C-alpha cells in the first residue's frame, strides 16, 4: 500500500525503537512511523482505521482509551480490535484456564498499575467490551470474526 500512511503507537520505548529499525530495514520508513505514547494521549486525527491487538484489557482506563480512539477516527473511520475469546465456563477448557491464569498474573496487574479506575482482565467478554465501546461514544459494535482464541471486534 504505497499510497497509505501507517503510524504505530506504544508506551514501550524499546519496542518503538525496534519497530523503527524494522521499518527502515524494510524500506517503508517513508510511510510507516512510530511514536512512544500511551493509549489516551496519542497524536493524530482523521484516521480511517485504528487497530488494537489484544491490548484493551491491559489498559487502566479502557473507556478513556476508547474515547481517544473515537476522537481520532475520521467521520467514517473504523476501530478494529482483538480480545481474547472468553469462555462462559473457563474451568472446562484449556483455553479458559490459560487465559484466566495469564489475566490474573499479567493483564490485570498491568491495568491496575496504570492511571485509571478499572481493569477488564483478559476475560472481559463481549458484553463488557460492548459497554466500553458504547461508554466511549461508539454507536455501532459487532463481532466481525473470531479465531479459536480471539474475537475480532469493530466499532464505529
N, C-alpha and C positions, 0 to 999 in steps of 0.2 A: 504494500500500500504506500507507494512513494509520495502520493499527494496528501497523506494523512499525517497528523502530528500526535504523538503519544507522550504522556507525562506520567511518571511513576512517583508515588509518594510513600515514604516510610519514615518512622522516627529513629530507626537504627542506622547510624552513620556508616558503619562498615558495610551494611547491605547496599546502601546507596552508592558507595564508592565502588563496590564490586559490579553493580548494575551499570554504572557509567563506563567502567573499563570494558565490560562486555559489549556495550553499545558501540564504543569506539572500535573494538576488535571486529565487530560485525559490520562496521562501516555504515551505521544508521544513526550516529550521533547528531546528524544534521536535522533529524526529525523525531528523535527519541531523547527525552531529558528526564532528569530525576531531581527530586527535592527532599531534603530532610525536614520533615514536618509531621505533625500529628493529624489525626482524622478530623478534628474540629476546626483546624486553622490552616488547612492547605490553601494555596493561592490558585486563582483561575476562575473562569466563569464561561458560560455557554458551551459546556462540554456536551457532545452528542451522546456519549456513553461513559459511564463511570462503572468500573468493575471492582468488586471487593471479593477476594477469595479467602474463605474460611477465616475471617478475622472479626466480624461484627461482634461475636460473642466474647471476644477478648478485650473489648474496649470498655473503659469505665463509665462512659456516657454514650451508650448506643443511640439514644434518641438525639442527643446533641450532634453526634457524628452524622447520623442520617439526615438531620436538618441541614447541616452544612452541605452534604451531598446534594440534597434537593435544591438548595440555593445556587449551587454551582452548575447545575444542569441547564442546558438550553431549554426553551419552552416545550419543545417536543423531544427532549432528551430522555434517556432510559438509564435506570440504575439496575445493574445485574449483579447479583451476589450469590455466593455459595455458602451453605452452612451444613453442618452435619445432619444427616437424616436421623432424627430422633426415633427411638423405639418406644412404643407405648408401655412395654414391659421389658425394660433393659436387662433385667436379670435372666431373661430367657434366651438371650442371644450373645454371641461373642462380640458382635459389633456394639451392642448396647453396653455391655460390661466394659469394653475397651474405651468407648467414648466417655462414659461416666467416670472411669478411673483417671483418664487424661484430664478431663474437665476439673475434677477435684484437685488434682496435683499441679496443673499448669494453667488452664484457661481462667478459672475463677480467681485464683490468686493474682494473675496478671491484671484482670479487670479491676479487682479490689485495690491494687497498688496504684491505680491511676486516679486522676481527678474525676469525680462523678459520683453518682449515688446508686448505681445498680450494676449488678453483674449477671449477665444472662447465662453464662456457662455454656458448654458445648451441646447441651441437650435442651436448648430453649424451646424448640419445636416450632412448627409453622404458625400456630395461633399467636404465640408470643412475638415472633418476628413480624407478623402482620400488624400487631399492636404497635410495635416500634415504628414501622413504616408509616402507619396512619398518624401516630403522635407527632411524627416529623413533618407531616403535611402532604404526604403522598396520598393520592386518591385511588390509585389503581395498584393492585398487588396480585401476583399469581405465581404458582409454581410452574415454571416453564418446562422443566425436565428434572430427572433425577438419575443418579448412578446408584450402585449398590450401597454407597457410603454417604453421598451428599445430595442435597436438594439444590437445584439451580432456580433462584427466585428472581423476579423482576418487579420493579416498582416504577411508577411514573406519576 
